[in-house]
């Protein structure tokens, strides 16, 4: 099984890939580049919107638009140059920013924070402490914390068919399974399901129709792994990029797994020899995915 480069995006940090089945296109952000991208993988029609702030994640809305997380704000977006503020997360924590955000099966935008790891000019900044938390933003703009646990880098948000949440702390190289209180959405009973996997660190994930999770291994991992909800590794697929960041099933029958990547902190000598870094890749894994949930 091989992964093909389908779009040489050269993203600094490509992230938060989603498949819009209604428009038959992929959407994702380049956080450091301050862009949102859309691509039809059949025609290769490409659109790009520039953002004033760092867009960190996005999801689709039931009414046809999107919801976009920036450094602090969560905004509604209708595929134009206007972003309409809905909520602000952790306004009192100036060193923190939003990171991973995914629409849950409840129609809310579940989103994590972290200590900001880049400066205003996009240059990297060291993370010195665990200040990340998980939140849930509803369509009315209300935001509530759903766990007291602290994270270095919040990543991966996957809801299993058993009613659990799978999430990750990139810096700790761990994936967790939480119980979700059906009445309050509060997370309890955290259990480590993957720890210390030797290839890179955990970034974004997608779930397939068989209930298995595909996790991108960033920070030099150069692969994507498939695990069951208990963390047992089913397979590992090599990728032609050092830092895969997020993935989504799309295309006909949701049978193609698309993968974004990053070139953040990669030296120029390596990039010259490997210009595909930061690109968008595709594989046919032999399984199909699930449609993304929608906000609202």
PLY file of the C-alpha trace (Angstrom):
ply
format ascii 1.0
element vertex 296
property float x
property float y
property float z
element edge 295
property int vertex1
property int vertex2
end_header
0.00 0.00 0.00
1.45 3.36 -1.03
0.49 6.96 -0.34
0.43 9.41 -3.24
1.04 13.13 -3.14
-2.11 14.60 -4.69
-1.56 18.29 -3.95
1.77 20.03 -3.28
0.31 22.45 -0.75
3.67 23.22 0.95
1.73 23.91 4.15
3.77 25.08 7.11
1.31 23.31 9.41
-1.52 21.68 7.46
-4.20 20.59 9.93
-7.84 19.78 10.67
-8.73 18.00 7.43
-12.47 17.40 6.82
-14.48 16.01 3.91
-17.47 18.07 2.79
-19.67 15.43 1.15
-22.15 18.05 -0.08
-19.51 19.91 -2.09
-17.31 16.85 -2.69
-14.21 18.65 -1.48
-11.64 18.65 1.28
-11.17 21.56 3.68
-8.19 22.17 5.92
-6.13 24.93 7.55
-2.49 25.92 7.35
-2.07 27.27 10.86
1.23 29.12 10.48
0.57 30.09 6.88
-2.74 31.72 7.93
-4.71 30.05 5.14
-7.79 27.89 4.78
-7.72 25.54 1.78
-10.42 23.73 -0.21
-9.67 21.09 -2.83
-11.83 18.95 -5.08
-9.66 15.79 -5.31
-11.31 14.73 -8.56
-10.93 17.96 -10.57
-8.14 19.46 -8.41
-10.05 22.74 -8.30
-8.38 24.62 -5.43
-9.44 27.62 -3.38
-7.49 29.40 -0.67
-8.61 32.03 1.83
-6.15 34.16 3.80
-6.92 34.75 7.49
-5.75 37.62 9.70
-5.34 35.33 12.70
-3.90 31.82 12.96
-6.70 29.39 12.02
-6.10 26.25 14.10
-9.02 23.93 13.26
-12.40 23.82 11.56
-15.59 21.80 11.20
-18.70 21.77 9.05
-22.09 23.25 10.01
-25.52 21.73 9.46
-26.64 24.89 7.63
-23.88 24.51 5.03
-21.18 26.80 6.41
-18.24 26.05 8.67
-17.00 26.81 12.17
-13.35 27.90 12.50
-11.14 28.13 15.60
-8.48 30.82 15.69
-5.97 31.68 18.44
-8.72 32.48 20.96
-11.98 32.88 19.08
-14.39 30.38 17.55
-16.09 31.88 14.50
-18.81 31.04 11.99
-17.70 31.15 8.36
-19.57 31.01 5.06
-16.65 30.46 2.66
-16.00 34.16 2.12
-13.71 36.74 3.72
-15.88 37.28 6.80
-15.51 35.41 10.09
-18.33 35.97 12.59
-17.25 35.56 16.26
-19.28 33.02 18.24
-17.20 32.43 21.38
-13.90 33.19 23.08
-12.01 30.47 24.95
-9.67 31.14 27.89
-9.51 34.92 27.41
-7.70 35.19 30.74
-4.82 32.91 29.65
-2.78 35.05 27.26
-0.10 32.37 26.73
-2.60 29.74 25.59
-4.18 29.20 22.18
-6.77 26.90 20.65
-5.54 23.77 18.88
-7.44 20.64 17.83
-11.16 21.11 17.24
-13.71 18.56 15.94
-17.50 18.48 15.75
-18.90 15.81 18.03
-21.94 13.56 17.51
-23.88 15.97 19.76
-23.41 18.81 17.23
-21.05 20.75 19.51
-17.52 21.86 18.65
-15.13 20.03 20.98
-11.84 21.89 21.12
-8.58 21.81 23.05
-6.11 24.46 24.11
-2.35 24.47 24.64
0.50 26.80 25.49
1.23 28.71 22.29
4.21 27.15 20.47
4.83 29.90 17.93
5.36 33.66 18.02
3.39 36.33 16.17
5.77 35.95 13.20
5.24 32.18 13.09
8.62 31.21 14.48
8.64 28.30 16.94
8.46 28.90 20.70
9.25 26.24 23.30
6.38 24.79 25.32
7.35 24.92 29.00
4.27 23.64 30.85
1.03 21.69 30.56
-1.71 24.31 30.30
-4.02 22.70 27.73
-7.65 21.88 28.55
-10.62 20.42 26.67
-13.80 22.43 26.03
-17.17 22.07 24.36
-18.72 24.96 22.40
-22.43 24.76 21.54
-24.27 26.51 18.72
-25.53 29.20 21.11
-21.92 30.25 21.79
-21.73 28.81 25.31
-18.42 27.17 26.23
-17.76 24.82 29.13
-14.74 22.91 30.35
-15.28 19.15 30.12
-12.27 17.89 32.08
-9.90 19.05 34.80
-7.02 17.19 33.14
-4.14 19.27 31.77
-2.41 18.58 28.44
0.84 19.63 26.81
-0.68 19.58 23.31
-4.34 18.57 22.94
-4.85 16.42 19.85
-7.19 13.82 18.32
-10.91 13.81 19.12
-12.67 10.57 18.17
-16.01 9.25 19.43
-16.29 5.47 19.52
-19.45 3.44 18.95
-19.23 2.42 22.62
-19.75 6.01 23.76
-16.14 6.81 24.64
-13.87 9.67 23.58
-10.38 8.96 22.28
-7.96 11.86 22.61
-4.21 12.42 22.85
-1.45 14.45 24.40
1.17 14.87 21.69
3.98 15.84 24.06
3.44 12.81 26.28
3.16 10.44 23.29
-0.06 9.04 24.75
-3.61 8.37 23.60
-6.44 8.14 26.12
-9.96 6.76 26.32
-12.50 8.68 28.39
-16.00 7.91 29.57
-18.50 10.64 28.59
-21.34 11.56 30.94
-24.37 11.58 28.61
-26.12 14.32 30.60
-23.24 16.80 31.08
-20.61 15.68 28.50
-18.05 15.70 31.32
-15.11 13.35 30.80
-14.19 10.80 33.46
-12.22 7.59 33.93
-9.22 8.43 31.76
-7.29 5.34 30.66
-4.08 5.30 28.63
-4.54 3.10 25.55
-1.30 3.91 23.66
1.94 5.07 25.26
5.47 5.37 23.96
4.85 4.21 20.38
8.30 4.49 18.83
7.34 6.30 15.60
6.90 10.04 16.12
4.12 11.51 18.25
0.30 11.38 18.01
-1.47 14.10 16.03
-4.90 14.07 14.32
-7.02 10.98 13.75
-10.01 9.60 11.84
-12.27 6.62 12.49
-13.18 4.04 9.87
-16.46 2.17 9.45
-15.04 -0.84 11.32
-14.47 1.28 14.43
-10.69 1.44 14.08
-8.76 4.69 14.55
-6.17 6.03 12.10
-3.63 8.19 13.92
-1.08 10.45 12.20
2.41 10.24 13.68
3.91 13.74 13.58
7.38 14.93 14.64
9.33 12.70 12.29
7.08 9.65 12.58
6.51 9.51 8.83
3.61 7.08 9.12
-0.01 6.56 10.06
-1.12 3.75 12.34
-4.44 1.95 12.67
-5.48 0.96 16.19
-8.59 -0.49 17.77
-10.40 1.50 20.53
-8.35 -0.34 23.15
-5.09 0.81 21.57
-3.99 -2.43 19.93
-1.96 -1.63 16.81
-3.46 -3.25 13.71
-1.06 -1.88 11.08
1.41 0.89 10.32
1.59 2.51 6.87
4.66 4.40 5.70
4.13 7.91 4.29
6.37 10.01 2.01
6.42 12.86 4.53
8.07 13.36 7.91
5.19 14.99 9.75
1.66 13.80 8.91
-0.76 15.90 10.94
-4.42 15.07 10.29
-6.52 12.72 8.18
-10.04 12.27 6.88
-11.90 9.69 4.80
-13.46 11.11 1.64
-14.05 10.65 -2.05
-16.31 8.04 -3.58
-17.73 5.70 -0.92
-15.47 7.41 1.63
-12.84 4.87 0.61
-9.84 7.20 0.31
-7.90 8.35 3.36
-6.50 11.84 2.84
-3.64 13.12 4.99
-2.23 16.61 5.61
1.34 17.26 6.65
3.63 19.98 8.00
7.06 21.42 7.31
7.24 23.46 10.54
10.78 23.36 12.03
12.12 21.20 9.15
15.46 22.53 7.91
15.89 23.94 4.41
18.35 21.26 3.30
15.77 18.54 3.97
12.99 20.56 2.28
15.10 21.06 -0.83
15.56 17.30 -1.10
11.96 16.55 -0.06
9.68 19.27 -1.48
6.60 17.12 -0.85
6.74 17.97 2.88
3.64 19.95 3.83
1.66 18.34 1.00
-1.68 16.55 0.87
-1.50 12.77 0.45
-3.98 9.98 -0.29
-4.08 6.23 0.26
-6.61 3.46 -0.43
-6.55 1.54 2.87
-9.16 -1.06 1.90
-11.72 0.22 4.40
-14.22 3.08 4.27
-14.72 5.94 6.67
-17.61 7.74 8.30
-19.17 11.10 7.50
-18.05 13.99 9.70
-20.50 15.28 12.28
-21.89 18.78 11.75
-22.18 21.77 14.06
-25.58 23.00 15.21
0 1
1 2
2 3
3 4
4 5
5 6
6 7
7 8
8 9
9 10
10 11
11 12
12 13
13 14
14 15
15 16
16 17
17 18
18 19
19 20
20 21
21 22
22 23
23 24
24 25
25 26
26 27
27 28
28 29
29 30
30 31
31 32
32 33
33 34
34 35
35 36
36 37
37 38
38 39
39 40
40 41
41 42
42 43
43 44
44 45
45 46
46 47
47 48
48 49
49 50
50 51
51 52
52 53
53 54
54 55
55 56
56 57
57 58
58 59
59 60
60 61
61 62
62 63
63 64
64 65
65 66
66 67
67 68
68 69
69 70
70 71
71 72
72 73
73 74
74 75
75 76
76 77
77 78
78 79
79 80
80 81
81 82
82 83
83 84
84 85
85 86
86 87
87 88
88 89
89 90
90 91
91 92
92 93
93 94
94 95
95 96
96 97
97 98
98 99
99 100
100 101
101 102
102 103
103 104
104 105
105 106
106 107
107 108
108 109
109 110
110 111
111 112
112 113
113 114
114 115
115 116
116 117
117 118
118 119
119 120
120 121
121 122
122 123
123 124
124 125
125 126
126 127
127 128
128 129
129 130
130 131
131 132
132 133
133 134
134 135
135 136
136 137
137 138
138 139
139 140
140 141
141 142
142 143
143 144
144 145
145 146
146 147
147 148
148 149
149 150
150 151
151 152
152 153
153 154
154 155
155 156
156 157
157 158
158 159
159 160
160 161
161 162
162 163
163 164
164 165
165 166
166 167
167 168
168 169
169 170
170 171
171 172
172 173
173 174
174 175
175 176
176 177
177 178
178 179
179 180
180 181
181 182
182 183
183 184
184 185
185 186
186 187
187 188
188 189
189 190
190 191
191 192
192 193
193 194
194 195
195 196
196 197
197 198
198 199
199 200
200 201
201 202
202 203
203 204
204 205
205 206
206 207
207 208
208 209
209 210
210 211
211 212
212 213
213 214
214 215
215 216
216 217
217 218
218 219
219 220
220 221
221 222
222 223
223 224
224 225
225 226
226 227
227 228
228 229
229 230
230 231
231 232
232 233
233 234
234 235
235 236
236 237
237 238
238 239
239 240
240 241
241 242
242 243
243 244
244 245
245 246
246 247
247 248
248 249
249 250
250 251
251 252
252 253
253 254
254 255
255 256
256 257
257 258
258 259
259 260
260 261
261 262
262 263
263 264
264 265
265 266
266 267
267 268
268 269
269 270
270 271
271 272
272 273
273 274
274 275
275 276
276 277
277 278
278 279
279 280
280 281
281 282
282 283
283 284
284 285
285 286
286 287
287 288
288 289
289 290
290 291
291 292
292 293
293 294
294 295
